[in-house]
Amino acid sequence: MKIFLFIDQSLESGHLISDDKNKKVKLDELKDFNDILFVLPNETLTFVKHDGNLKNTKNLHASIINSVNVIDFDERSELQVLGSSNSQNFFTIKKDYLNLLKERFKRAETKIKLTSDLLFFKEIFNTDISFNKSIFYKEGGDVIKLTEQAFSLLEQTNLEIAPKFLDDLKVDDDAKITFHEFDLFNFQNTFGFSAIKKWIYAAISLIVLLNVIGLVNIMSNWNQIKKMDSMLAEMYLSIYPDDDVISLDEQIAAKFNTPPENTTSTTSKVSQLILDIASTAQIIELSFTDEQDQYLFIKCIFKKLSEEQIFIENQQNNNLTVSVVDRVDSKDIVITQFKYEL
């Protein structure tokens, strides 16, 4: 297994270690991401050991986040939990760093193996070490990473610290190394989105695919997916009434590659409206009425009611005629259906 050890929290470059060789490279210079374990600073991807016996994923992740030692409540609310190949090893990551990961690995066409340097050094050395001006040591049942300066301020500094270097970072192929498989969902690669971002088909396809991969649990069952497929077909026929739906995916792809010469103002308006909404809210369902009075119905999901209110205010400030048709407000999420007059 190859190792890519990031130099710092910017995640721009690192040391690529393979066999007995290592070299410093920029991440964007890598052409192949296969069979590489990417080791991130623990400050970016934080290792957390936790009892994974809770069956409910939401409760488990909440318990893990509550166990993290942070002072600021807002900072805790920004944390997300990532699982690993070991049922008791987890990682927490801030949303900003998660977005940074998506940006850094946007060219990848495969799942990315990630771990933190704290857990990585614990598993390959199983002893207290120093590496790159940091100290990695055990205290009770915990493993801790500190800078050399911070470590020197500890009252108990009589630990035996073994210095380690890049040449020491060797991993056998049969070694049991814990990692998280980061499944990057790259809309840009899937649809060539940058070239066709103003087309309604990209917006609709994006929404369907979000449902297929189970972005929201309530949309992950098969009946809902089929419903979205049917709705997509109806919208396609409303725009191209002379076409027969034979293979919807292939037909949409063909429209991507062959732009229509004449696009109706309504189609253009619907397309732009969906794209604008998708940039500020998570869309989970949409429908369109092509009657004398034309309406677009869009169902969105919010974390809390205040987010919905801010969204509505922004829509009204953009001179859009929008009203709430239905709302489901639980403790965890708010699902609201909006009606837009076209």
C-alpha positions in Angstrom: 0.0 0.0 0.0 1.2 3.5 -0.9 1.1 6.2 1.8 0.5 9.9 1.1 1.3 11.9 4.2 -0.1 15.4 4.0 2.4 18.1 5.1 -0.2 20.5 6.7 -3.8 21.3 7.1 -4.1 23.0 3.6 -4.0 19.5 2.1 -2.2 20.8 -1.0 0.9 18.6 -0.9 2.5 15.8 1.0 5.0 12.9 0.9 4.2 10.0 -1.4 5.8 6.8 0.1 6.0 3.7 -1.9 8.3 0.7 -1.3 11.6 2.2 -0.2 11.1 5.5 -1.9 9.4 8.7 -0.9 9.0 12.1 -2.6 7.3 15.3 -2.0 4.5 15.9 -4.4 1.4 18.2 -4.8 -1.9 16.4 -4.6 -3.1 17.8 -7.9 -0.1 16.1 -9.6 -1.3 12.6 -8.7 -2.8 10.8 -11.6 -3.9 7.7 -9.8 -5.6 7.6 -6.4 -5.9 3.8 -6.2 -4.2 1.8 -3.5 -3.1 4.9 -1.6 -3.8 5.6 2.0 -4.0 9.4 2.6 -2.9 10.4 6.1 -4.3 13.7 7.2 -3.2 15.8 10.2 -5.3 14.9 13.3 -6.3 18.5 13.5 -8.1 18.1 10.2 -9.4 14.5 10.5 -9.7 13.8 14.3 -9.5 10.2 15.6 -12.1 9.3 18.2 -12.3 5.9 19.9 -15.8 5.1 20.8 -18.1 2.2 21.7 -19.9 1.5 18.4 -22.7 -0.7 20.0 -25.4 1.9 19.5 -27.5 0.6 16.5 -29.1 3.9 15.7 -26.6 5.8 13.5 -27.9 9.2 14.5 -27.7 8.4 18.2 -24.2 7.0 17.7 -22.9 10.0 15.9 -24.5 12.3 18.5 -22.8 10.4 21.3 -19.5 10.6 19.5 -19.8 14.3 19.0 -20.8 14.9 22.6 -17.7 12.9 23.7 -15.4 15.3 21.8 -13.6 17.9 24.0 -14.6 21.2 22.5 -15.5 24.4 24.3 -17.5 26.3 21.7 -21.0 24.9 21.1 -21.0 26.3 17.6 -17.8 24.4 16.9 -19.5 21.1 18.1 -22.5 21.7 15.8 -20.1 22.0 12.8 -18.7 18.5 13.4 -19.6 15.5 11.3 -18.7 11.8 12.1 -17.1 9.5 9.6 -16.9 5.7 10.3 -14.0 3.4 9.6 -13.0 -0.1 8.8 -12.8 -0.7 12.6 -16.2 -0.6 14.4 -14.7 1.3 17.4 -12.6 3.8 15.5 -14.3 6.9 14.2 -13.2 10.3 12.8 -14.8 13.7 13.3 -14.3 16.5 10.8 -15.5 20.1 10.5 -17.8 21.0 7.6 -15.1 23.4 6.3 -12.6 20.6 6.1 -15.1 18.3 4.6 -15.7 20.8 1.8 -11.9 21.1 1.5 -11.6 17.4 1.0 -14.3 17.4 -1.7 -12.4 20.2 -3.5 -9.0 18.5 -3.2 -10.2 15.2 -4.4 -12.6 16.4 -7.1 -10.6 14.6 -9.8 -10.9 11.2 -8.1 -13.0 8.6 -9.7 -12.7 6.1 -6.9 -13.3 5.9 -3.2 -10.4 7.5 -1.2 -8.9 5.9 1.9 -8.4 8.4 4.7 -7.0 8.2 8.2 -5.4 10.6 10.7 -1.7 10.7 11.5 -2.5 10.1 15.2 -4.3 6.8 14.5 -1.9 5.8 11.7 1.2 6.2 13.9 -0.5 4.4 16.8 -1.2 1.4 14.6 2.1 1.1 12.8 4.4 1.9 15.8 2.4 1.2 18.9 4.8 3.3 21.0 5.3 6.9 21.9 7.1 8.8 19.1 8.1 12.2 17.8 7.6 13.1 14.1 7.8 16.4 12.3 7.9 18.5 15.4 4.9 16.7 17.0 4.7 14.2 19.8 2.3 11.2 19.6 1.9 9.4 22.9 -0.4 7.4 25.1 -2.0 8.6 28.3 -4.1 6.1 30.0 -6.4 4.6 27.4 -6.1 7.6 25.1 -3.6 8.5 22.3 -2.7 12.2 22.1 -0.9 14.4 19.6 0.8 17.6 20.8 3.4 20.0 19.4 6.8 19.6 20.8 6.4 23.0 22.5 3.1 22.0 24.1 4.5 18.7 25.2 7.4 20.3 26.9 5.0 22.2 29.2 3.5 19.0 30.6 4.4 18.1 34.2 5.1 14.5 33.3 7.6 14.5 30.4 9.7 11.4 31.4 8.1 9.3 28.7 10.4 7.5 26.3 9.9 9.2 23.0 11.3 7.4 19.9 12.1 9.8 17.0 10.6 8.6 13.7 11.3 9.8 10.1 9.8 9.3 6.7 12.0 6.3 6.0 10.3 4.6 9.0 6.9 4.8 7.5 6.6 1.4 5.9 3.3 -0.6 5.8 3.1 -4.2 4.9 0.3 -5.2 2.5 -1.2 -7.5 5.1 -1.0 -4.9 7.9 -4.4 -4.0 9.5 -4.6 -0.3 9.1 -7.8 1.5 10.0 -9.2 3.9 7.4 -12.4 5.7 6.2 -13.5 5.2 2.6 -14.4 8.7 1.4 -16.9 8.3 -1.3 -16.6 11.5 -3.3 -19.8 12.3 -5.3 -18.6 14.5 -8.1 -21.4 16.1 -10.0 -18.9 17.8 -12.3 -17.4 14.6 -13.5 -20.8 12.8 -13.8 -22.6 15.3 -15.8 -20.0 17.8 -17.2 -21.9 20.3 -15.1 -19.7 23.3 -15.7 -20.4 23.2 -19.4 -24.2 22.9 -19.1 -25.1 24.5 -15.8 -27.9 26.5 -17.2 -29.9 23.6 -18.5 -32.8 22.2 -16.7 -31.8 18.6 -17.4 -28.7 19.0 -15.3 -30.7 20.2 -12.4 -33.3 17.5 -12.7 -30.7 14.7 -13.1 -28.8 16.0 -10.1 -32.0 15.9 -8.0 -32.8 12.3 -9.1 -29.2 11.2 -8.4 -29.2 12.8 -5.0 -32.3 10.6 -4.2 -30.7 7.5 -5.6 -27.6 7.7 -3.4 -29.8 8.2 -0.3 -28.8 11.7 0.6 -31.9 11.9 2.7 -33.3 8.7 4.3 -36.9 9.4 3.5 -36.0 9.4 -0.2 -33.9 6.2 -0.2 -36.6 3.6 -0.8 -37.4 2.2 -4.2 -40.9 3.5 -4.5 -39.7 7.1 -4.1 -37.0 6.6 -6.7 -39.5 5.2 -9.2 -41.7 8.2 -8.5 -38.9 10.6 -9.2 -38.1 8.7 -12.5 -41.7 9.0 -13.5 -41.8 12.7 -12.7 -38.6 13.3 -14.6 -40.1 11.5 -17.7 -43.2 13.7 -17.4 -41.2 16.9 -17.3 -39.0 15.7 -20.2 -42.2 15.1 -22.3 -43.6 18.5 -21.3 -40.5 20.1 -22.8 -40.1 17.8 -25.8 -43.7 16.6 -26.5 -42.7 15.1 -29.9 -40.2 12.7 -28.3 -40.9 9.2 -27.1 -39.3 8.2 -23.8 -37.3 5.0 -24.6 -34.1 5.4 -22.6 -34.4 8.5 -20.5 -30.8 8.7 -19.4 -29.5 8.4 -23.0 -32.0 10.9 -24.2 -31.1 13.5 -21.6 -27.4 12.9 -22.3 -28.1 13.5 -26.0 -29.8 16.8 -25.2 -26.7 17.7 -23.2 -24.5 17.2 -26.3 -27.1 18.8 -28.7 -28.5 22.0 -27.3 -32.0 22.8 -28.6 -32.1 25.7 -31.0 -35.2 27.2 -29.4 -35.8 27.0 -25.7 -39.1 28.4 -24.4 -39.0 31.2 -21.9 -40.9 29.0 -19.4 -38.3 26.2 -19.8 -35.5 28.7 -19.3 -37.2 30.2 -16.3 -37.8 26.8 -14.7 -34.3 25.7 -15.4 -32.7 28.8 -13.8 -35.1 28.7 -10.9 -34.2 25.1 -10.0 -30.5 25.8 -10.2 -30.8 28.9 -8.0 -32.8 27.1 -5.4 -30.4 24.1 -5.5 -27.5 26.4 -4.7 -29.1 27.5 -1.4 -31.3 24.5 -0.3 -31.5 20.7 -0.5 -34.2 19.8 -3.0 -35.8 16.4 -2.5 -38.8 16.5 -4.8 -40.3 18.7 -7.6 -43.3 18.8 -10.0 -44.5 21.1 -12.7 -48.0 22.0 -13.9 -48.1 23.0 -17.6 -51.7 24.4 -17.6 -53.1 27.9 -18.1 -51.6 28.9 -14.7 -48.2 27.4 -14.6 -46.7 26.5 -11.2 -43.5 24.8 -10.1 -43.7 22.8 -6.8 -40.5 22.2 -5.0 -40.0 20.3 -1.8 -36.9 21.2 0.3 -35.3 20.0 3.5 -34.0 22.2 6.2 -32.3 21.6 9.5 -34.6 24.0 11.4 -37.5 26.3 10.8 -35.4 29.4 11.0 -33.5 28.2 7.9 -36.7 27.9 6.0 -37.8 31.5 7.0 -34.4 32.9 5.8 -34.9 30.9 2.5 -38.4 32.4 2.0 -37.2 35.9 2.7 -34.4 35.5 0.1 -36.8 34.2 -2.5 -39.1 37.2 -1.9 -36.2 39.6 -2.1 -35.5 38.2 -5.5 -39.0 39.1 -6.6 -40.2 35.5 -6.7 -43.8 34.7 -6.0 -43.6 31.8 -3.6 -45.9 30.3 -1.0 -45.8 27.4 1.4 -48.0 24.5 0.4 -47.1 22.0 3.1 -44.7 21.6 6.0 -43.5 18.7 8.2 -41.6 19.9 11.2 -39.9 17.3 13.4 -37.3 17.7 16.0 -34.5 16.9 13.5 -35.6 18.3 10.2 -38.1 20.5 8.5 -39.5 19.5 5.1 -41.4 22.2 3.2 -43.2 22.2 -0.1 -43.2 25.5 -2.0 -45.3 26.7 -4.9 -43.7 29.1 -7.4 -45.8 31.1 -9.9 -44.2 31.1 -13.3 
